[in-house]
Amino acid sequence: MLESEIVWQYKLAPETINLSATKSIPEIQIFRIKLRGADLNRELDEVVLRAIDRAIAFPIIFELTQAGKRKAIASYKRPSEADNTKWVVSEYFGTEWEVEDGPRQPLPSALNLGALYDKLLNALIPATTGIEEPIVKRVERMEAIRAKQREADRIKARLAREKQFNKRVAINAELREVTKQLKHLGATVTALD
Protein backbone atom coordinates (compact mmCIF):
# COMPACT_ATOMS: atom_id res chain seq x y z
CA MET A 1 0.00 0.00 0.00
CA LEU A 2 1.28 3.43 -0.87
CA GLU A 3 1.81 5.91 1.92
CA SER A 4 0.33 9.37 1.65
CA GLU A 5 2.39 12.27 2.89
CA ILE A 6 2.50 16.03 3.06
CA VAL A 7 5.90 17.71 2.66
CA TRP A 8 6.64 21.40 3.08
CA GLN A 9 8.72 21.45 -0.10
CA TYR A 10 9.84 25.06 -0.70
CA LYS A 11 9.69 28.51 0.81
CA LEU A 12 9.77 31.35 -1.72
CA ALA A 13 10.93 34.33 0.31
CA PRO A 14 13.34 37.28 -0.04
CA GLU A 15 16.15 35.24 1.50
CA THR A 16 15.59 32.20 -0.76
CA ILE A 17 14.85 33.66 -4.22
CA ASN A 18 16.05 37.26 -3.88
CA LEU A 19 12.69 38.92 -4.59
CA SER A 20 11.40 41.58 -2.25
CA ALA A 21 8.33 40.83 -0.16
CA THR A 22 5.15 42.87 -0.40
CA LYS A 23 2.83 43.81 2.45
CA SER A 24 0.25 41.23 1.38
CA ILE A 25 2.72 38.52 0.21
CA PRO A 26 5.71 38.23 2.58
CA GLU A 27 6.50 34.71 1.31
CA ILE A 28 4.96 31.84 -0.66
CA GLN A 29 4.96 28.22 0.52
CA ILE A 30 5.03 25.18 -1.78
CA PHE A 31 3.56 21.98 -0.32
CA ARG A 32 3.83 18.58 -1.97
CA ILE A 33 1.04 16.13 -1.20
CA LYS A 34 1.54 12.53 -2.23
CA LEU A 35 -1.86 10.84 -2.60
CA ARG A 36 -2.61 7.16 -2.10
CA GLY A 37 -3.89 4.90 -4.83
CA ALA A 38 -3.89 5.09 -8.58
CA ASP A 39 -7.31 6.63 -9.29
CA LEU A 40 -6.66 10.11 -10.72
CA ASN A 41 -10.40 10.76 -10.94
CA ARG A 42 -10.70 10.65 -7.15
CA GLU A 43 -9.88 14.20 -6.10
CA LEU A 44 -8.39 15.27 -2.79
CA ASP A 45 -11.12 16.79 -0.65
CA GLU A 46 -10.70 20.57 -0.58
CA VAL A 47 -11.44 20.47 3.16
CA VAL A 48 -7.88 19.14 3.67
CA LEU A 49 -6.36 21.91 1.56
CA ARG A 50 -8.49 24.56 3.26
CA ALA A 51 -7.40 23.30 6.71
CA ILE A 52 -3.73 23.63 5.73
CA ASP A 53 -4.38 27.05 4.17
CA ARG A 54 -6.06 28.30 7.35
CA ALA A 55 -3.30 26.94 9.59
CA ILE A 56 -0.44 28.65 7.72
CA ALA A 57 -0.47 32.43 7.40
CA PHE A 58 1.13 32.59 3.95
CA PRO A 59 -0.07 31.86 0.42
CA ILE A 60 0.39 28.20 -0.48
CA ILE A 61 0.74 26.42 -3.82
CA PHE A 62 0.02 22.68 -3.51
CA GLU A 63 1.63 20.11 -5.77
CA LEU A 64 -0.37 16.89 -5.75
CA THR A 65 1.29 13.68 -6.91
CA GLN A 66 -0.39 10.35 -7.57
CA ALA A 67 0.34 7.31 -9.76
CA GLY A 68 3.28 8.96 -11.56
CA LYS A 69 1.32 12.14 -12.30
CA ARG A 70 1.34 15.63 -10.78
CA LYS A 71 -0.83 18.72 -10.74
CA ALA A 72 -0.69 22.14 -9.09
CA ILE A 73 -3.61 23.52 -7.12
CA ALA A 74 -4.02 26.74 -5.13
CA SER A 75 -6.53 29.28 -3.95
CA TYR A 76 -6.16 33.03 -4.02
CA LYS A 77 -5.19 33.86 -0.46
CA ARG A 78 -5.00 37.40 0.84
CA PRO A 79 -4.99 39.13 4.24
CA SER A 80 -8.44 40.06 5.52
CA GLU A 81 -9.26 43.76 5.29
CA ALA A 82 -11.21 43.57 8.57
CA ASP A 83 -8.55 41.68 10.57
CA ASN A 84 -5.02 41.55 9.16
CA THR A 85 -4.20 38.48 11.33
CA LYS A 86 -6.73 36.43 9.35
CA TRP A 87 -6.51 35.30 5.73
CA VAL A 88 -9.30 35.09 3.15
CA VAL A 89 -9.16 31.93 1.03
CA SER A 90 -10.96 31.74 -2.35
CA GLU A 91 -12.05 28.65 -4.24
CA TYR A 92 -9.30 26.38 -5.56
CA PHE A 93 -7.88 26.44 -9.08
CA GLY A 94 -5.62 23.84 -10.61
CA THR A 95 -3.84 22.43 -13.62
CA GLU A 96 -4.57 19.14 -15.33
CA TRP A 97 -2.64 16.00 -14.38
CA GLU A 98 0.69 15.68 -16.20
CA VAL A 99 3.62 13.26 -16.08
CA GLU A 100 5.42 13.67 -12.75
CA ASP A 101 8.91 13.32 -14.23
CA GLY A 102 8.15 15.62 -17.17
CA PRO A 103 9.78 19.01 -17.67
CA ARG A 104 8.74 21.82 -15.35
CA GLN A 105 8.09 25.42 -16.23
CA PRO A 106 10.59 27.85 -14.69
CA LEU A 107 9.31 30.43 -12.24
CA PRO A 108 7.91 33.42 -14.13
CA SER A 109 9.85 36.70 -14.13
CA ALA A 110 8.67 39.09 -11.43
CA LEU A 111 9.93 42.11 -9.53
CA ASN A 112 8.52 41.07 -6.14
CA LEU A 113 6.74 38.20 -4.41
CA GLY A 114 3.31 39.76 -4.97
CA ALA A 115 3.80 39.80 -8.73
CA LEU A 116 5.23 36.27 -8.65
CA TYR A 117 2.19 35.02 -6.72
CA ASP A 118 -0.16 36.70 -9.21
CA LYS A 119 1.64 35.05 -12.14
CA LEU A 120 1.65 31.63 -10.46
CA LEU A 121 -2.10 31.88 -9.82
CA ASN A 122 -2.80 33.19 -13.33
CA ALA A 123 -1.32 29.96 -14.68
CA LEU A 124 -3.89 27.96 -12.66
CA ILE A 125 -7.02 29.97 -13.53
CA PRO A 126 -8.76 28.99 -16.80
CA ALA A 127 -8.03 31.38 -19.67
CA THR A 128 -11.74 32.08 -20.31
CA THR A 129 -11.86 34.56 -17.44
CA GLY A 130 -10.10 37.60 -18.93
CA ILE A 131 -6.32 37.39 -18.80
CA GLU A 132 -5.89 41.18 -18.86
CA GLU A 133 -7.86 41.62 -15.61
CA PRO A 134 -6.13 41.96 -12.24
CA ILE A 135 -5.92 38.68 -10.31
CA VAL A 136 -8.60 39.74 -7.80
CA LYS A 137 -11.11 40.38 -10.60
CA ARG A 138 -10.23 37.10 -12.36
CA VAL A 139 -10.77 35.16 -9.12
CA GLU A 140 -14.09 36.92 -8.47
CA ARG A 141 -15.24 36.24 -12.06
CA MET A 142 -14.23 32.57 -11.84
CA GLU A 143 -16.05 32.15 -8.51
CA ALA A 144 -19.16 33.76 -10.04
CA ILE A 145 -18.93 31.42 -13.06
CA ARG A 146 -18.63 28.38 -10.80
CA ALA A 147 -21.60 29.52 -8.68
CA LYS A 148 -23.75 30.06 -11.80
CA GLN A 149 -22.65 26.68 -13.19
CA ARG A 150 -23.72 24.98 -9.93
CA GLU A 151 -27.06 26.81 -10.20
CA ALA A 152 -27.45 25.62 -13.80
CA ASP A 153 -26.67 22.04 -12.71
CA ARG A 154 -29.37 22.23 -9.99
CA ILE A 155 -31.88 23.57 -12.53
CA LYS A 156 -30.99 20.77 -14.99
CA ALA A 157 -31.56 18.21 -12.22
CA ARG A 158 -34.97 19.76 -11.44
CA LEU A 159 -35.81 19.70 -15.15
CA ALA A 160 -34.92 16.02 -15.41
CA ARG A 161 -37.20 15.16 -12.47
CA GLU A 162 -40.18 17.27 -13.59
CA LYS A 163 -42.91 15.49 -15.56
CA GLN A 164 -45.49 18.26 -16.10
CA PHE A 165 -45.06 20.11 -19.38
CA ASN A 166 -46.02 23.58 -18.10
CA LYS A 167 -43.55 23.33 -15.21
CA ARG A 168 -40.83 22.08 -17.58
CA VAL A 169 -41.39 25.18 -19.76
CA ALA A 170 -40.91 27.45 -16.72
CA ILE A 171 -37.78 25.56 -15.62
CA ASN A 172 -36.37 25.76 -19.16
CA ALA A 173 -36.89 29.54 -19.13
CA GLU A 174 -35.02 29.70 -15.81
CA LEU A 175 -32.20 27.62 -17.30
CA ARG A 176 -31.97 29.90 -20.35
CA GLU A 177 -31.65 32.94 -18.06
CA VAL A 178 -28.81 31.35 -16.06
CA THR A 179 -27.12 30.33 -19.34
CA LYS A 180 -27.35 33.92 -20.56
CA GLN A 181 -25.78 35.13 -17.29
CA LEU A 182 -22.97 32.57 -17.70
CA LYS A 183 -22.26 33.82 -21.23
CA HIS A 184 -22.21 37.38 -19.92
CA LEU A 185 -19.57 36.33 -17.34
CA GLY A 186 -17.48 34.93 -20.20
CA ALA A 187 -17.92 31.25 -19.44
CA THR A 188 -18.00 28.46 -21.98
CA VAL A 189 -21.61 27.42 -21.58
CA THR A 190 -22.83 23.83 -21.60
CA ALA A 191 -26.00 24.47 -19.57
CA LEU A 192 -28.54 23.54 -22.25
CA ASP A 193 -27.09 20.24 -23.43
Rosetta silent file (secondary structure, phi, psi, omega in degrees, C-alpha in Angstrom):
SEQUENCE: MLESEIVWQYKLAPETINLSATKSIPEIQIFRIKLRGADLNRELDEVVLRAIDRAIAFPIIFELTQAGKRKAIASYKRPSEADNTKWVVSEYFGTEWEVEDGPRQPLPSALNLGALYDKLLNALIPATTGIEEPIVKRVERMEAIRAKQREADRIKARLAREKQFNKRVAINAELREVTKQLKHLGATVTALD
SCORE:     score description
SCORE:     0.000 S_00000001
   1 L     0.000  136.576  179.095    0.000    0.000    0.000 S_00000001
   2 L   -76.281  142.746  175.892    1.284    3.435   -0.866 S_00000001
   3 L   -87.199  144.455  171.979    1.811    5.909    1.915 S_00000001
   4 L  -102.171  146.472 -177.991    0.327    9.372    1.652 S_00000001
   5 E  -151.867  155.799  175.948    2.390   12.267    2.886 S_00000001
   6 E  -121.508  124.443 -178.226    2.504   16.032    3.057 S_00000001
   7 E  -122.950  130.953  173.815    5.895   17.714    2.658 S_00000001
   8 E   -79.179   94.552 -166.442    6.637   21.405    3.077 S_00000001
   9 E   -76.768  -53.593 -174.717    8.720   21.454   -0.097 S_00000001
  10 E  -139.074  155.616  172.928    9.837   25.060   -0.703 S_00000001
  11 E  -125.392  113.567  177.020    9.688   28.513    0.811 S_00000001
  12 E   -93.882  105.370 -174.967    9.770   31.348   -1.720 S_00000001
  13 L  -143.021  168.542 -179.530   10.933   34.334    0.312 S_00000001
  14 H   -53.815  -36.709 -178.003   13.340   37.284   -0.037 S_00000001
  15 H   -79.895  -13.801 -178.622   16.153   35.240    1.499 S_00000001
  16 H  -104.174  -31.955 -178.559   15.588   32.202   -0.764 S_00000001
  17 H  -126.956    8.270  173.176   14.850   33.665   -4.224 S_00000001
  18 L    59.251   37.136  170.380   16.054   37.258   -3.876 S_00000001
  19 L  -115.029  141.435 -178.868   12.695   38.917   -4.594 S_00000001
  20 E   -73.124  146.624  177.666   11.397   41.584   -2.251 S_00000001
  21 L   -77.361  158.922  171.713    8.334   40.834   -0.157 S_00000001
  22 L  -114.569  168.394 -179.104    5.148   42.873   -0.399 S_00000001
  23 L   -59.499  -41.221 -177.261    2.832   43.811    2.446 S_00000001
  24 L   -86.459  -22.274 -178.894    0.249   41.228    1.375 S_00000001
  25 L  -128.323   84.943  178.691    2.719   38.523    0.210 S_00000001
  26 L   -74.987  -29.166  174.861    5.706   38.231    2.577 S_00000001
  27 L  -164.420  163.149 -179.888    6.500   34.709    1.311 S_00000001
  28 E  -123.646  133.495  179.357    4.957   31.836   -0.664 S_00000001
  29 E  -102.955  144.805  174.918    4.956   28.222    0.519 S_00000001
  30 E  -118.978  118.141  178.746    5.028   25.181   -1.778 S_00000001
  31 E  -109.020  138.846  175.365    3.562   21.980   -0.320 S_00000001
  32 E  -110.415  125.874  179.600    3.828   18.582   -1.972 S_00000001
  33 E  -117.802  115.890  177.765    1.039   16.126   -1.202 S_00000001
  34 E   -92.590  120.127 -176.516    1.540   12.526   -2.231 S_00000001
  35 L   -95.083  149.751  176.932   -1.858   10.840   -2.597 S_00000001
  36 L   -78.015  156.778  172.058   -2.615    7.163   -2.103 S_00000001
  37 L    80.872  179.092 -176.183   -3.894    4.895   -4.831 S_00000001
  38 L  -117.898    2.934 -176.415   -3.889    5.091   -8.584 S_00000001
  39 L   -86.125  101.477 -179.619   -7.313    6.629   -9.295 S_00000001
  40 L   -71.509  -17.172  179.798   -6.657   10.112  -10.722 S_00000001
  41 L   -78.325  -18.137  178.378  -10.402   10.762  -10.941 S_00000001
  42 L   -85.369  107.597 -175.026  -10.699   10.654   -7.154 S_00000001
  43 L   -83.284  151.322  172.695   -9.880   14.202   -6.097 S_00000001
  44 L   -68.326  132.600 -179.667   -8.394   15.270   -2.791 S_00000001
  45 L   -64.288  128.865 -178.550  -11.117   16.791   -0.647 S_00000001
  46 H   -63.159  -16.216  177.273  -10.699   20.566   -0.582 S_00000001
  47 H   -60.477  -38.990  179.144  -11.437   20.469    3.159 S_00000001
  48 H   -64.557  -47.688  179.703   -7.884   19.140    3.668 S_00000001
  49 H   -62.887  -42.444 -179.560   -6.355   21.913    1.557 S_00000001
  50 H   -63.901  -37.247  178.384   -8.488   24.558    3.260 S_00000001
  51 H   -64.066  -42.336  177.720   -7.403   23.303    6.706 S_00000001
  52 H   -66.079  -44.435  179.664   -3.732   23.634    5.731 S_00000001
  53 H   -59.491  -39.302 -179.239   -4.375   27.054    4.167 S_00000001
  54 H   -74.569  -26.432 -178.160   -6.058   28.297    7.346 S_00000001
  55 H   -79.602  -25.346 -175.982   -3.296   26.941    9.592 S_00000001
  56 L  -114.325  124.393 -172.478   -0.443   28.649    7.715 S_00000001
  57 L   -85.632   41.808  175.416   -0.467   32.431    7.405 S_00000001
  58 L  -143.289  155.592  173.819    1.133   32.594    3.952 S_00000001
  59 L   -60.915  142.840 -177.121   -0.072   31.863    0.419 S_00000001
  60 E  -128.760  136.342  169.512    0.389   28.202   -0.482 S_00000001
  61 E  -110.015  124.736  179.467    0.741   26.416   -3.820 S_00000001
  62 E   -97.968  137.329  171.366    0.016   22.683   -3.506 S_00000001
  63 E  -113.977  113.094  179.193    1.626   20.114   -5.775 S_00000001
  64 E   -93.714  137.123  175.565   -0.372   16.890   -5.754 S_00000001
  65 E  -127.124  142.021 -179.857    1.286   13.678   -6.913 S_00000001
  66 E  -166.063  131.206  173.848   -0.392   10.352   -7.573 S_00000001
  67 L    51.882   42.523  177.818    0.336    7.314   -9.759 S_00000001
  68 L    77.224   10.310  179.258    3.282    8.955  -11.556 S_00000001
  69 E  -120.238  162.484  176.162    1.320   12.144  -12.302 S_00000001
  70 E  -143.586  156.736  174.184    1.339   15.631  -10.775 S_00000001
  71 E  -153.000  151.752  177.112   -0.834   18.720  -10.737 S_00000001
  72 E  -101.589  143.669  178.180   -0.690   22.140   -9.092 S_00000001
  73 E  -146.820  141.153 -179.779   -3.614   23.521   -7.122 S_00000001
  74 E  -160.580  161.374  171.912   -4.024   26.742   -5.131 S_00000001
  75 E  -116.031  160.310  174.829   -6.527   29.281   -3.952 S_00000001
  76 E   -79.917  118.853 -175.352   -6.162   33.035   -4.021 S_00000001
  77 E  -119.772  127.926 -178.822   -5.191   33.855   -0.456 S_00000001
  78 E  -142.174  156.255  177.079   -5.004   37.402    0.842 S_00000001
  79 E   -66.142  143.156  178.415   -4.992   39.127    4.241 S_00000001
  80 L   -67.440  140.662  177.454   -8.442   40.065    5.516 S_00000001
  81 L   -74.304  -28.787 -178.986   -9.265   43.760    5.285 S_00000001
  82 L   -78.715  -39.026 -177.369  -11.206   43.572    8.575 S_00000001
  83 L  -141.193  105.335 -173.602   -8.546   41.685   10.573 S_00000001
  84 L   -70.263   -1.979  173.735   -5.024   41.547    9.164 S_00000001
  85 L   -87.279  -11.291 -179.984   -4.197   38.482   11.332 S_00000001
  86 L  -106.576  155.241  179.082   -6.733   36.431    9.350 S_00000001
  87 E  -118.263  142.037  176.004   -6.509   35.304    5.726 S_00000001
  88 E   -97.095  128.657 -176.964   -9.304   35.089    3.147 S_00000001
  89 E  -115.754  124.824  179.777   -9.160   31.925    1.027 S_00000001
  90 E   -82.603 -170.705  171.517  -10.956   31.738   -2.355 S_00000001
  91 E   -68.399  167.649 -177.669  -12.054   28.652   -4.243 S_00000001
  92 E   -95.855  145.053  177.688   -9.301   26.383   -5.562 S_00000001
  93 E  -125.380  148.519 -178.489   -7.881   26.440   -9.084 S_00000001
  94 E  -155.152  168.516  176.901   -5.620   23.844  -10.611 S_00000001
  95 L   -89.008  176.550  172.331   -3.844   22.431  -13.616 S_00000001
  96 L   -83.276  162.684  175.808   -4.566   19.136  -15.333 S_00000001
  97 L   -67.022  138.898  175.934   -2.643   16.003  -14.379 S_00000001
  98 E  -138.188  168.617 -178.369    0.689   15.683  -16.204 S_00000001
  99 E   -62.377  129.642 -175.302    3.616   13.263  -16.076 S_00000001
 100 L   -62.399  -37.840 -177.585    5.418   13.672  -12.753 S_00000001
 101 L   -89.099    3.832 -178.916    8.912   13.324  -14.230 S_00000001
 102 L   -69.942  170.797 -179.274    8.148   15.619  -17.169 S_00000001
 103 L   -65.229  146.829  178.701    9.781   19.010  -17.674 S_00000001
 104 L  -105.264  150.516  174.348    8.736   21.824  -15.348 S_00000001
 105 L   -76.881  139.497  175.480    8.088   25.424  -16.234 S_00000001
 106 L   -70.186  160.746  175.883   10.594   27.851  -14.692 S_00000001
 107 L   -59.930  139.501  179.007    9.314   30.434  -12.238 S_00000001
 108 L   -67.630  156.138  176.949    7.909   33.425  -14.130 S_00000001
 109 L   -70.391  135.578  179.539    9.848   36.696  -14.131 S_00000001
 110 L  -155.503  156.106  179.897    8.673   39.085  -11.434 S_00000001
 111 L   -91.728  -21.421  178.330    9.928   42.113   -9.530 S_00000001
 112 E  -152.788  174.212 -176.892    8.523   41.068   -6.141 S_00000001
 113 H   -66.750  -31.651  177.681    6.741   38.195   -4.410 S_00000001
 114 H   -62.634  -45.344  178.716    3.306   39.758   -4.969 S_00000001
 115 H   -67.513  -37.386  177.380    3.800   39.804   -8.732 S_00000001
 116 H   -62.964  -45.004  179.365    5.230   36.268   -8.651 S_00000001
 117 H   -61.133  -44.120  177.959    2.186   35.019   -6.719 S_00000001
 118 H   -58.562  -44.494 -179.079   -0.162   36.699   -9.214 S_00000001
 119 H   -68.386  -37.800  177.198    1.635   35.054  -12.142 S_00000001
 120 H   -63.939  -42.717  178.350    1.653   31.635  -10.456 S_00000001
 121 H   -68.793  -39.254  178.413   -2.104   31.883   -9.815 S_00000001
 122 H   -56.132  -33.910  179.370   -2.803   33.188  -13.330 S_00000001
 123 L   -69.505  -20.768 -178.125   -1.321   29.958  -14.679 S_00000001
 124 L   -93.711  -22.656 -176.744   -3.891   27.961  -12.658 S_00000001
 125 L   -85.159  133.678  179.808   -7.017   29.967  -13.535 S_00000001
 126 L   -54.716  144.159 -174.789   -8.762   28.990  -16.799 S_00000001
 127 H   -68.147  -13.946 -177.130   -8.034   31.385  -19.669 S_00000001
 128 H   -72.919   -0.892 -173.169  -11.741   32.083  -20.311 S_00000001
 129 H  -104.115   22.369  173.018  -11.858   34.560  -17.441 S_00000001
 130 L    84.796   83.023 -174.657  -10.105   37.598  -18.931 S_00000001
 131 L   -61.288  -30.090 -177.147   -6.319   37.394  -18.799 S_00000001
 132 L   -76.420  -11.615  179.895   -5.893   41.176  -18.862 S_00000001
 133 L   -73.918  153.423  172.148   -7.855   41.616  -15.612 S_00000001
 134 L   -62.447  156.065 -175.031   -6.132   41.955  -12.240 S_00000001
 135 H   -57.564  -38.756 -179.445   -5.916   38.681  -10.315 S_00000001
 136 H   -61.043  -44.657  179.675   -8.596   39.744   -7.805 S_00000001
 137 H   -66.481  -40.082  178.456  -11.107   40.384  -10.602 S_00000001
 138 H   -62.584  -42.016  179.481  -10.234   37.104  -12.359 S_00000001
 139 H   -64.843  -45.355  179.160  -10.773   35.161   -9.124 S_00000001
 140 H   -61.094  -42.984  179.418  -14.095   36.922   -8.475 S_00000001
 141 H   -63.994  -43.210 -179.520  -15.240   36.240  -12.055 S_00000001
 142 H   -65.073  -39.670  176.956  -14.226   32.566  -11.838 S_00000001
 143 H   -64.322  -40.023  177.546  -16.046   32.154   -8.512 S_00000001
 144 H   -64.748  -41.346  178.017  -19.159   33.761  -10.040 S_00000001
 145 H   -61.765  -45.238 -179.755  -18.929   31.421  -13.060 S_00000001
 146 H   -63.709  -39.902  178.755  -18.631   28.384  -10.796 S_00000001
 147 H   -64.144  -43.994  178.540  -21.597   29.521   -8.681 S_00000001
 148 H   -65.902  -36.250  178.745  -23.754   30.058  -11.801 S_00000001
 149 H   -66.146  -40.116  176.172  -22.653   26.683  -13.192 S_00000001
 150 H   -63.075  -39.998  177.597  -23.716   24.984   -9.928 S_00000001
 151 H   -62.915  -43.446  178.354  -27.063   26.812  -10.197 S_00000001
 152 H   -62.500  -39.624  178.114  -27.451   25.616  -13.802 S_00000001
 153 H   -63.870  -40.077  177.274  -26.673   22.043  -12.710 S_00000001
 154 H   -64.841  -40.303  179.288  -29.365   22.229   -9.991 S_00000001
 155 H   -66.029  -41.447  177.764  -31.884   23.570  -12.528 S_00000001
 156 H   -61.283  -38.687  178.490  -30.995   20.771  -14.989 S_00000001
 157 H   -65.598  -41.796  176.760  -31.563   18.207  -12.223 S_00000001
 158 H   -62.467  -40.767 -179.959  -34.974   19.759  -11.445 S_00000001
 159 H   -62.894  -40.803 -179.481  -35.806   19.703  -15.153 S_00000001
 160 H   -66.439  -31.508 -179.367  -34.918   16.020  -15.411 S_00000001
 161 H   -82.210  -26.438 -173.553  -37.203   15.160  -12.470 S_00000001
 162 L   -75.634  134.839 -178.781  -40.178   17.270  -13.585 S_00000001
 163 L  -104.634  -29.573 -176.115  -42.912   15.490  -15.564 S_00000001
 164 L   -76.203  130.326 -175.275  -45.493   18.263  -16.101 S_00000001
 165 H   -59.400  -46.909 -176.114  -45.056   20.109  -19.383 S_00000001
 166 H   -64.631  -33.642  176.736  -46.021   23.583  -18.103 S_00000001
 167 H   -73.516  -34.723  177.445  -43.551   23.329  -15.212 S_00000001
 168 H   -64.169  -37.352  178.268  -40.830   22.084  -17.583 S_00000001
 169 H   -62.752  -44.419  179.627  -41.390   25.181  -19.757 S_00000001
 170 H   -65.180  -40.727  179.378  -40.906   27.453  -16.719 S_00000001
 171 H   -66.879  -39.119  176.996  -37.782   25.557  -15.615 S_00000001
 172 H   -61.769  -40.055  177.801  -36.371   25.764  -19.164 S_00000001
 173 H   -63.220  -40.481  177.474  -36.889   29.544  -19.126 S_00000001
 174 H   -62.854  -41.718  179.164  -35.024   29.703  -15.812 S_00000001
 175 H   -65.298  -40.641  177.474  -32.201   27.622  -17.295 S_00000001
 176 H   -62.166  -38.819  179.395  -31.966   29.900  -20.354 S_00000001
 177 H   -64.858  -43.926  178.371  -31.653   32.940  -18.058 S_00000001
 178 H   -65.307  -38.321  177.588  -28.815   31.348  -16.064 S_00000001
 179 H   -62.623  -41.147  177.509  -27.121   30.332  -19.344 S_00000001
 180 H   -63.198  -40.845  177.939  -27.351   33.924  -20.559 S_00000001
 181 H   -64.962  -38.563  176.982  -25.777   35.127  -17.285 S_00000001
 182 H   -63.014  -43.453  178.621  -22.971   32.570  -17.698 S_00000001
 183 H   -62.990  -38.852  178.572  -22.262   33.817  -21.226 S_00000001
 184 H   -63.071  -34.478  178.124  -22.215   37.384  -19.915 S_00000001
 185 H   -75.417  -11.093  178.423  -19.569   36.335  -17.344 S_00000001
 186 L    93.869   17.394 -178.612  -17.479   34.931  -20.196 S_00000001
 187 L   -85.076  153.566  169.618  -17.918   31.246  -19.437 S_00000001
 188 L   -79.448  116.498 -169.200  -17.996   28.462  -21.977 S_00000001
 189 L   -96.098  129.490  173.021  -21.612   27.420  -21.578 S_00000001
 190 L  -128.381   26.747 -172.900  -22.834   23.828  -21.597 S_00000001
 191 L   -72.502  -27.942 -174.986  -26.002   24.466  -19.575 S_00000001
 192 L   -96.971    3.095 -178.700  -28.539   23.543  -22.252 S_00000001
 193 L   -80.446    0.000    0.000  -27.088   20.243  -23.426 S_00000001
